Amino acid sequence: MAQALTDSNFSELVEQAQMPVVVDFWATWCGPCRMISPIVDKMAEKYEGKVNVVKCNVDESTDIPMKFGIRNIPTLLFFKGGELVDRVVGAVSQAEIEKHIEKIL
């Protein structure tokens, strides 16, 4: 299961992370977010020990989405070495998410 990302733990979980990080920006009211949530959780299990997968609820944490210009959800951001290297917007397939994860490994 993906870990919860908040405004207060962003630096620890993303900027200081030793592994690449995937951040899933979502909200409870977002249908497409609910569609990809099981896929994101599956990726957290599949890539455990290689990639950290975290989820940021945009209704509970507003600073991080604002910092990265998140205007549509779901949005997945891919970080390597604490730097943003890739982005996917919208409900995409598991294969598409895996393709982006493989690029940051």
N, C-alpha and C positions, 0 to 999 in steps of 0.2 A: 504494500500500500504506500502511496506517495505521502510524503511528509507535508505538513501545512507550513506555508511560507507567509510571514507577516512583515509589516514594515519594520518591526523591531529585530527580527532575526535574518533579514536579507543579507547583511554583510557576512554573517557567519556561514549561512547556507549556500550563498552564491559567490560573493566576491572572494572569500577566503577558502573556497572549496578546493580540495586536492584533485578531485575528479571533475569531468565535464558535468554540467547541470542542465536539466530540462525543466523549465517553469511553465506550468499550465495555468493560464489566467481564466477564471470561470466565475459563475454565479449560480445560485440555486434555482433561479427563475429562468435560466437559459436552456432551452431545449437541446440545441446542438452541443452544448457543454455536457449535458447528461448523456448524449449519444457517445461522445468520445471518452468519457470518464472511465469506463471499464477498460478501454484500450490503453489509456495512460497508466492505469493501475497495473495492467499486464506488462507494460514496458518497464515499470518500476521493478517488477519481479524478474523479468527476463534479463535485464541489464544490471541487476544488483551486484555491487562490487566494482562496476565499471562506470556507471553513470548514476548520479543522484537525480531523482525525479521528485519535484516538489509542486504543490498546488497553491495558488494565490487566489483567494476569494476577493474579487474586486469590490464587493460591498463592505467587506470588513477591513481591508487594507487598501487605502487609496493612494498613498505616496508612490509606491512602486509602479502601479499601472500608469500614473501620471508621468513619472520619470522616463518611462520607455514608450510613451505615446500610445498606450493601448486604447483603441477606440472601438474595436469590435472583439467580441468573444465568441467562441474560444480562440485564444491566441496562445501559441507555444513559442517560447523563446529558448534558444540554445546557447549556452555559455561554455567557454573553454578558457581556463586560466583567469576566471573572473570577468572576462570580456564577452560581450554579446557578439556572436558570430553568425547566427541564423535565426529566421523567424518564419512561422507558418500561421496563417490566419484562416479560421473556419474549421468546420468539421471535416477532417480528412481521414483517409483509411489508415489502418495499421501499417500497411506496407509503406505508405508515404512518411509516416512518423519514423519508422525504422530506417528509412533511407537518410533522413536528416540526422538521426542518432549516429548512424555509422559514419557520417561525415565528420563528426566531432570526436570520434574515438581515436 
